[in-house]
Amino acid sequence: MAAGKIILILFGPPGAGKGTQAPKIVTRLGIPQLSTGDMLRAAVAAETPVGVEAKSIMAAGGLVSDDLVVSIIKERISQLDCKKGFILDGFPRTIAQAQKLDALLAETDQKVSSVIELSVPDSVLAERICGRWIHKNSGRSYHVKFNPPTSLKTGDIATVETMRDDLSDEPLMQRADDTEEALVKRLQSYHAETVPILGHYQPKGIVGKVDANQQSDEVWFAVEDIILPLVAEPRKIMVLFGPPGAGKGTHAPKIVAMLSIPQLSTGDMLRAAVADGTPVGLEAGSVMKSGGLVSDDLVVNIIKERIQARDCRGGFILDGFPRTVGQAIKLDALLALKGEKMGKVIVFTVPDSVLEERICGRWIHKASGRSYHVKFMPPKSLNVGDKPTTENMLDDSTGEPLMQRPDDTAEALKKRLLSYHEETMPVLDHYDSSAVDANQEPQEVWNDIETLLKPAATRGHSKNRIVSFIKPRSRSAMEPLTPKGGTQPCCPFQ
């Protein structure tokens, strides 16, 4: 192992939020999260020498020894995706295991970089655990109260019929040990064996305690405070381009979730700055009140102010700016002030002939930005054969009425496309942009985006995180999809 590796251990009782925060740490540090259970199963399946030995022990009904687990870890962390380091989850669980881990790392002059404890009072955990439902294939986690899937409507009882994964629409499940009775035993084991490990690492000055009994974003900011000294990568700075209806509204939230960085809309930033009464907001408000147009310089100043917020510490995604080469040059100058530059520039390409049907059938949930389509991605409130109205076009999550943008018309689209081609397309020549064919199935579009972004390996497997999309709930409600290159849209919603 090369010197300077990041070796992080994540602790927390059941329900503390490790499953929520760990993927963000993975993305921010660019190192994999390793679960001892996953490593053991992988070693057995791959029939490595230690895997064969472990399989033999388990087949005989024995327990895998600490020494064998350490050997499995040693084998796993020699792989390429651990070149910069790794995150351990589920190991060490005892002082003895911690000592063996220290000895293993010392063989190559390595040591644990940081230990993070997610702390939650025992009294809080029962509600968290007993209401938790899991999507088995992906590990996505939901909660009947705090994070319900869209399939669970207000007043519904949580069952395998009403608890379905938001992305794949597959049934969710509850873990066998996610019960109050099992939790009592699990907590006893955690406090008796695992917590003392913190005392083992405390004298080294590498233990960070995080109050995980607060909003998820606040927990992440506290975790981020701890890992910031370990971050060597520059901020991820991206721009998304595409004509109206190209699919940015569908895929941008997936990018946000993958990279744990916010998507910034110039319109939203401008309104927020005006509402907050910041200096640039006051200036912009004054200009707009007088009927003037907000200048590029003022927009850049609003961006400058916004990207200093703590949710942008890992980077940000710009949507709607720059729209011209002049704006791109000003943005470059802003980034250069801190020695930064534009990273990924992704353009969603769709033939103009395809866009009209996408745009004219699009409905939006204003508060969240969630996008629907009357034909290709209808809300659950729209029955087959019904004419879409504000009464039957309701957001799946909140039940609130959806709306159509005033410029989502065939007439407005022609003007918007003309502006896009004349002003925005030249920006792509200014940057080293990457094109994504957005005139194909949503999953294929997403696969192409993942390939461009090359996210860090997760859970110890050298593969991209897979996000599945819900297929239309009623095939009768839509025409057959045309293959890539056809004249009808294949991924027709944004």
Secondary structure, 3 states (H helix, E strand, C coil): CCCCCEEEEEECCCCCCHHHHHHHHHHHHCCCEEEHHHHHHHHHHHCCHHHHHHHHHHHCCCCCCHHHHHHHHHHHCCCHHHCCEEEEECCCCCHHHHHHHHHHHHCCCCCCCEEEEEECCHHHHHHHHHCEEECCCCCCEEECCCECCCCCCCCCCCCCCCCECCCCCCECECCCCCCHHHHHHHHHHHHHHHHHHHHHHHHHCCEEEEECCCCHHHHHHHHHHHHHHHCCCCCEEEEEECCCCCCHHHHHHHHHHHHCCCEEEHHHHHHHHHHHCCHHHHHHHHHHHCCCCCCHHHHHHHHHHHCCCHHHCCEEEEECCCCCHHHHHHHHHHHHCCCCCCCCEEEEECCHHHHHHHHHCEEECCCCCCEEECCCECCCCCCCCCCCCCCCCECCCCCCECECCCCCCHHHHHHHHHHHHHHHHHHHHHCCCEEEECCCCHHHHHHHHHHHHCCCCECCECCCCCCCCCCCCCHHHCCCCCCCCCCCCCCCCC
